[in-house]
Amino acid sequence: MAEKDSPVVDPFGTLGQALWICGGQWAGKSTVSRLLAHRHGITVYHYDFHDARAHQDRRVAHRVHNGLPAADPDPDTVWVDTTPERMAADTIAGFPARFEWALDDLRALVSGRPILAEGWGLRPELVAPLLDSPRRMIVMVPTGDFREHQLRVLPRAAAVVQRVSDPARAQRNRIERDRLVAEDAVRAAKGLGIRVLEIDGSQDADAVADVVAAHFAPYLA
């Protein structure tokens, strides 16, 4: 990772003009981002897609470089035998390295319009040094009731962790981990003066996209 006072490597100016949506799982970040892309002709970078797929080789190399086994950890160790608090702490501790991989992806993009980057790993404390204004970022988090709604109606949200000895416990741990990680993002955002948008389900995706578009309005014109 670059030294704190080193200039940000941004060969095509992509990072400097980027817009950012961070927040909790199942808040509708990807849906809102796609709506904004179609409405405003901007390109969206979906962090979660890259993180789960394209970055796997880098994840393995990172583990080996740090003296860890190349193979993914045992699923029971990750999801069943670890407390949600430890899971959340480990997830947050892993975000900085993963953020650098996302920045590498973004640096390679060239666009006459802002790139909108969205995903839970684009943390406020990591993005803030890149911002010329906190208005370039918004943090979307679901309320407890809306998170429960998403778990009921979204197949991918409700998908139980597989290949473990106790799927029900793994699912409870995952849900609680996600809540704790979202709470940490909210604390960071508020400390940095970045707007937090709570999603409670009272507005549909188009209406939420209207709110986010209004927040980003100076950069979407």
C-alpha positions in Angstrom: 0.0 0.0 0.0 1.2 3.5 -0.8 2.7 5.6 2.0 0.3 8.0 3.6 1.8 11.1 2.1 2.5 9.6 -1.3 0.6 11.0 -4.3 -2.3 9.0 -5.5 -1.5 7.1 -8.7 -4.3 8.2 -11.0 -3.0 8.1 -14.6 -6.3 8.9 -16.4 -7.9 11.0 -13.7 -10.5 8.3 -13.1 -10.2 8.2 -9.3 -10.4 12.0 -9.0 -13.7 12.2 -10.7 -15.2 9.0 -9.4 -18.4 8.8 -7.3 -18.7 6.2 -4.6 -21.6 4.2 -2.9 -20.6 2.2 0.1 -22.7 0.7 2.9 -24.3 -2.4 4.2 -25.2 -5.6 2.4 -28.7 -5.7 0.9 -29.3 -1.9 1.0 -29.9 -1.8 -2.8 -26.5 -0.2 -3.8 -26.2 -2.3 -7.0 -29.8 -1.7 -8.1 -29.5 2.1 -7.5 -26.2 2.2 -9.3 -27.6 0.4 -12.4 -30.5 2.8 -12.5 -28.1 5.8 -12.3 -26.0 4.3 -15.1 -29.0 4.1 -17.4 -30.4 7.5 -16.5 -27.1 9.4 -16.7 -24.9 7.5 -19.1 -22.2 6.7 -16.5 -20.2 3.5 -16.0 -20.7 1.5 -12.9 -17.9 -0.5 -11.2 -19.4 -3.3 -9.1 -16.9 -4.1 -6.4 -18.6 -7.2 -5.1 -18.5 -8.9 -8.5 -14.8 -8.3 -9.0 -14.0 -9.1 -5.3 -15.7 -12.5 -5.5 -14.3 -13.5 -8.9 -11.5 -11.5 -10.6 -9.6 -10.8 -7.4 -9.3 -14.4 -6.3 -5.8 -14.9 -7.8 -4.6 -11.8 -6.0 -6.2 -13.0 -2.8 -4.3 -16.2 -3.0 -1.0 -14.4 -3.7 -1.7 -12.1 -0.8 -2.1 -15.0 1.6 1.1 -16.7 0.3 3.0 -13.4 0.6 2.0 -13.2 4.3 2.9 -16.8 5.0 -0.6 -18.2 5.0 -1.9 -21.3 3.2 -2.8 -20.7 -0.4 -6.1 -22.6 -0.1 -9.3 -20.9 1.1 -9.9 -21.3 4.9 -12.0 -24.2 6.0 -15.7 -23.1 5.7 -16.5 -24.3 9.3 -13.7 -22.3 10.7 -14.9 -19.2 8.8 -18.7 -19.4 9.3 -19.5 -21.7 12.2 -16.6 -21.7 14.7 -15.9 -18.0 14.7 -18.0 -15.3 16.5 -19.8 -12.7 14.4 -17.7 -10.0 16.2 -14.4 -11.8 15.1 -15.8 -12.3 11.6 -16.6 -8.6 11.4 -13.2 -7.5 12.7 -11.4 -9.8 10.3 -13.6 -8.5 7.4 -12.8 -4.9 8.2 -9.1 -5.6 8.6 -9.0 -7.2 5.2 -10.7 -4.3 3.4 -7.6 -2.1 2.8 -5.7 -4.7 0.7 -8.9 -5.5 -1.2 -9.5 -1.8 -1.8 -6.1 -1.4 -3.4 -7.1 -4.2 -5.9 -10.3 -2.3 -6.7 -8.3 0.9 -7.2 -6.1 -0.9 -9.7 -9.2 -1.9 -11.7 -10.5 1.7 -11.6 -7.2 3.2 -12.6 -7.4 1.3 -15.9 -10.7 2.9 -16.9 -11.0 6.0 -19.0 -14.2 7.9 -19.3 -15.4 11.3 -20.1 -18.1 10.9 -17.4 -17.6 10.0 -13.7 -17.2 6.3 -12.9 -19.6 5.2 -10.1 -18.0 2.6 -7.9 -20.3 0.7 -5.5 -19.7 -2.0 -3.0 -19.4 -2.7 0.7 -15.6 -2.8 0.6 -15.3 0.8 -0.6 -15.1 2.0 2.9 -15.5 5.7 3.9 -12.1 5.8 5.7 -10.4 4.3 2.6 -12.2 6.5 0.0 -12.0 9.8 1.9 -8.4 10.6 1.0 -9.4 10.4 -2.7 -12.3 12.9 -2.4 -12.2 16.6 -3.2 -15.6 16.8 -1.5 -17.6 14.4 0.8 -20.4 14.9 -1.6 -18.7 12.4 -4.0 -19.7 9.6 -1.7 -22.8 8.3 0.0 -23.2 5.4 2.4 -26.4 3.3 2.1 -27.4 1.0 4.9 -30.6 -1.0 5.5 -32.6 -0.6 8.7 -33.0 -3.8 10.7 -36.5 -4.3 9.4 -35.5 -3.8 5.8 -32.6 -6.2 6.2 -35.0 -8.8 7.4 -37.3 -8.1 4.5 -34.4 -8.6 2.0 -33.5 -11.9 3.7 -37.0 -13.1 3.1 -37.5 -11.9 -0.5 -34.0 -11.9 -2.1 -32.8 -15.4 -3.0 -29.1 -14.4 -2.9 -29.6 -12.7 0.5 -31.3 -15.7 2.0 -28.9 -18.2 0.5 -27.6 -20.4 3.3 -23.8 -20.9 3.6 -23.1 -24.3 2.1 -20.5 -27.0 2.9 -20.6 -26.4 6.6 -21.6 -28.6 9.5 -24.3 -26.2 10.9 -25.8 -24.1 8.0 -28.3 -22.4 10.4 -25.6 -21.2 12.7 -23.5 -20.1 9.8 -26.4 -18.1 8.4 -27.0 -16.4 11.8 -23.3 -15.5 12.0 -23.2 -14.1 8.5 -26.2 -11.9 9.1 -24.8 -10.6 12.3 -21.4 -10.0 10.8 -23.0 -8.0 8.0 -24.9 -5.9 10.5 -21.7 -5.1 12.5 -19.7 -4.3 9.3 -22.5 -1.9 8.2 -22.6 -0.2 11.6 -18.8 0.4 11.4 -19.2 2.0 8.0 -21.9 4.3 9.4 -19.6 5.4 12.3 -16.7 6.0 9.9 -18.9 8.0 7.5 -20.4 10.2 10.2 -16.9 10.9 11.5 -15.8 12.0 8.1 -18.9 14.1 7.3 -20.1 11.7 4.6 -23.8 11.3 4.1 -25.5 8.2 5.4 -28.8 7.2 3.7 -30.9 4.7 5.7 -33.0 2.4 3.5 -36.2 1.3 5.3 -38.2 0.0 2.3 -40.7 2.9 2.3 -39.4 4.0 -1.1 -38.9 1.9 -4.2 -35.6 1.6 -6.0 -36.5 4.4 -8.4 -37.3 6.8 -5.6 -34.1 5.9 -3.8 -32.1 6.5 -7.0 -33.7 9.9 -7.2 -32.3 10.7 -3.7 -28.9 9.5 -4.6 -28.9 11.3 -8.0 -29.8 14.5 -6.2 -26.9 14.0 -3.8 -24.5 13.5 -6.8 -26.2 16.2 -8.9 -23.1 18.5 -9.3 -21.2 15.6 -10.9 -24.0 14.2 -13.1 -25.0 17.3 -15.0 
